[in-house]
């Protein structure tokens, strides 16, 4: 609100046209039975102002004569509606009692698990949102690199220090999720952390997962010809490859070659 002691037109207009709480008809509104109260469940699409350090403001709109998103102007018309709020303990003339029950939203909590479907340039990373922080997450994904990094903290993936990231946007509760990554270098160790985001920020998995991509196929493969007793096979070694196997007509010849 504009002030902790007085209402202005802007306070009323800021309520917007979307109800921020469950509606209660006048017939069902608790009108003063001692010990009773009206319960409203707030939602995230409407606007209200609950403050833990200053005044909290709520709007009350008379549906038949009060146009949405405009300051009421009924004192010159033929219809006047009065609505009073007071505590049943003290009576008219005292400020109403407000009890707010709410959940404090925090950043989500995410874990990471071993990669699956590992190929030479692609893999599937695995994570789990174990706690959404009190509200659904709007982003989740993975940051990855060929170098190790410390936990980035509450920063966007582009500022995490990792060279690459892959992300999904939507509405996500708790539970496991996967994210495919591609264009990886063959025969290379990959480091990654899973992450999720809600209105309070980002959380990255405490554990950094590593895996090794498969090496690419050897190149420049050639075999000698016109030798009566042997064939010499040569090739160019791929990055990350440690052993090779030679095949003839689909069957391996000898043991693995270093």
Buried (B, 14 or more C-beta within 10 A) or exposed (E): BEEEEEBEEEBBEBBEEEBBBEEEEEEEEEEEEEEEEEEBEBEEEBBBBEEEEEEEBBBEBEEEEBEEEEEEEEEEEEEEEEEEEBBBEEEEEEEEEEEEEEEEEBBBBBBBBEBEEBEBBBBBBBBBBBEBBBBBBBBBBBBBBBEEBEEBEEEBBEEBBBEBBBBBEEEBEBEEBBBEBEEBBBBBBBBBBBBBBBBBBBBBBEEBBEBBBBBBEEEEEEEEEEEEEEEEBEBEEBEBBEEBEBEEEEEEEEEEEE
